[in-house]
Amino acid sequence: MRPDATFQIDLAEEQIASYRDNGFLSIERITTDEEVEWLKEIYDQLFVERAGEEKGMYYDLAAPRGHAGREVLPQVLGPDLRIPELRESNHYRNALKLGTQLLGVDEKVTAGGHMIFKPAQYGAETPWHQDEAYWNPDVYLNSVSVWMPLDAATVESGCMQFIPGSHKEDLRWHRHIDNDPLIHGLVTDDVDPSQAVACPLAPGGATFHHSRTLHHTAPNTTDNPRRAYVIVCSGPTRKRDKPAPRPWTDEEREAIAAAGIDVKVF
């Protein structure tokens, strides 16, 4: 049963200014410990069920589609579509509220979630990338991702790391992990990791980042899992005169079709 306790939070003007300058923000808490425990139960069950796999909503982000080996970075898309009660949580409501503040819009903001799991000792890295590289090339985006760990997130377990100010620059060129278009995960080589700022967090803390902010999480080399729940908040979009080039997306579609895999490319 979802805990009843309400947790309210607002961002200070200094935090909003820091986000707009750096492209990311870290806060100590976005929900309660009790709600984190409730979310862990839901999270674990969704991964046990491989929720939505038949619709392409569950897959290994760092390994080829349809592979038979152990999963190193599995992901569940749209957990709130399967369990609408998640939208009533402090986590979801605060992510939407604070995300709206950071987007700086008066119009309605939409939200959608996904969960990423790094198994203990062998959970794969999420290489340097920008979220926009995955998204709709037909529009200009206005989005912020709210990343909350359900376990202690350290550099060794895979906390978020960001390149300050990278959101003010153009979208980098991306490629698929291992140059394999059957792997959905993307990586950019156009990054200086020495500029990275790591944001370790306790369970129930949160980071926020712009859709163009370069970010990365290291492999999980600890003895504990690293469970993360992400809410992406999106403001109004603006249609482009012509689609932005996304050759890596075209390569993935072609590889999936050639392999006879019946999934949708997100």
N, C-alpha and C positions, 0 to 999 in steps of 0.2 A: 504494500500500500504506500502511495506517495506521501511523504511527510507533510504535515500541515503548516509548519513554521514558514513564515514569509521572510525573505531576506531582500532588503532594498538597498540600492547603491546608486550614487550619481558620480559623474566625473567632474573634477575641478577644471577650471579654465586652463590651468597650467598643464594638466594632463592632455586636454584636447589640443593645445598648442604644440605639445611635444609630439603627439601622434602626427599632426599635420607636417611637422618639420622632419621627423625621422621615418615616418611610414609604419611605425609600430608602437605599441604600448603594452606594458605588463602591469597587472594589478594582482594584489595578494589574494583576493577572494571575490567570487561572483555568486557563490551559493553556500549552503550549509554542509557541515560534515555528514549530517543525517541524510541529506539528499544525495550526496556523493555515494553513500552506501547503497541507497535505493537504485541509483543509476548503474552501479556496478552489476547488480543482479540482472537488470535488463540487458546491459551491454554483453555480459557473458552468455546469456541465453541466445541473443541474436547471433553471436558468432558460433555457438554450438549448433544452431539450426541452419547456419549458412544462409541467413535470411535473404530472400529475393534472388538467389543465385540463378534460378531459371529465367529471370528477367534481366540479367546482367547487373544486378544491384549488389552482388557480392563477388569479389575477385581479389587476387593477389596483386597489389599495385606494383611490386618489384620483381615479378616473375612472369613468364609467358602465359597468355590465356590458355586455360585448359591443361596446364602442366600437372603432373602426377606426384611431384616431390613435396617435401614439407613446405608449408606456407611461411614466408618470411616477413610479409607486410600486408596481411589481409585487411580488407576494407568493406564496410557495410554502408551503402548509400541510402539516404532517406529513411532513417530509423523511425522518425516521427510519422511517416506515412503508414507504417505498420502498427505503431503504438502512438495514437494521437495524444494520449495523456502526457507525453513528453513535452508537448507545447504548453502545458500548464505549469511546468516546473519553474523554479526560481532561475535556474540556468538559462532556459530558453527565453523567458520573459526579460531577464536582465541583459542577455546578449542582444536581443532586439532593441531594447531601450538604449543601451550604451552604444550599440552599433549605429543607431539613428543619430545620436549626438555626434559621433565621429564623422558620419557622412555629411552632416550639416544640411539636411534637406527637411522640408516641411511636408513633402508628399509621403504617401504610405510606403513603408519599407517592407519588403518580403524577406522571408528567412527559410533556409533549408539546411538540413544537417547531414553529416556523415561521421562515421567512427573508424578510426585507424588503430590497429593493434600491432605492437612490437613484442613478440614473444621474448621471454627471458633468455639471455645468453646469445641468441642468434637473430634477434629481430633486425631486419635490414635498415640501412640508412634511408632517409628520404633525401635525395641529392638536391643540390642548389637549383632552384627554379622560381618562376613567377606563376602565380595561379592563373593569371590571364592567358597564359599559353595554352591552357586546357579549354578555355571558354569560347563562347559564341563569337566568331570573327565578323559577324554582320553588324555589331553594335559597339558603341563606346560604353564601357562598363563603369559603374560607380558602386563598388562593393568593398566590404570589410569582412575578414574572416576572424571569428572568435574561437580560440583554441583553448580547451580546458582539459587538463589531465585528471584522471581518476586515481592515479598513483603518483608518488613523488617523481617529478620529472627533473632529472639531473643531466649534466652534459653526457655522462656515461650511459644513461638510460634512453636519451633521445629527447631532451628539452628543445624548444624552439630557439633558433639562432637567426639573426637578421643582419642585413647590410643597411645601415642607416642612410636615408636619403635616396635609396635606389628607386623608390616609387616615383621620383620626379623625372626619371630617365625613360628612354624608350624600352619597349619589350625586347628582350634578348632573343637571339636565335637558340632554339631548343632542339634536342634530339631525344630519342627513346633510350632508356637505360640499356647498356650493353649494345647499343645500336640495333636493337631487336624491336621491330615495329609491333610484334605481338605482346610486348610489355607496355602497359598503359603508362607507367611512370615516365616522367620527363626529367631531363637534366640540361642545364646550360653550362658551358665552359667559360662563358664571359663573366667571370666573377673573381674577386680578390678575397679569399677566405680570411686573410689577415685582418680585414676590416670588420669581421663578424662580432656581434654582441650577443652573448648567450643569455637566456632568460630562464633560469631554473625556477621551478614552482612547486609548492605543496599541492596536494589534491584539493580541487575546488578553486584554485587560482585561475587566471586567464591571461592570455595574450591576445592582442588585436593587431591585424596587419592589413595593409592596403593590397589590392589585387595585383599590383606591380612590384611590391616589395620582395626583393630576393630573400629567400629563407631556406633553411636546411635543418634536418635533425639527424644526429649521429646514430650509428647502430646501437642497439641495446646490448651492452656487454655485462649487465648486472644479472643477479639471480632472481630478479623480480620482473613481472610483466610491466609494460608501459602502455596503459590504455588511455586514449585521447578521444574526446568528443568535440567535433567542430560544428559551429553554426555559421553559415555564410549569410550575411545581411546585404541585401541589394536594393539600391535606390533606383529611380527611373533611369532607363537607358536611352541613348540617342543613336539612331540608325546611321551607319557609315554610308558614304556615297558608293563605295565598293568594298567588298569583304577584305579584311586584313589577311595577309598570307599566313597560312598555317600548314605548311607542307607535311609536318610531322603527323597531323591529324589525317590527311589524305593517305599517307603511308600506312597508318594503322588500319584504316578502313579496308584498303586493298589487301593487306596481309591477312586480316580476319576473313575476308571473303574468299581468298585463295585457300585458306586452311579449312574452310567449310564450317566455321564457328558461328553459331546463330546467336549473336549478342549485339546490343546497341552500343555504339561508342559514345561515351559521355565526354 
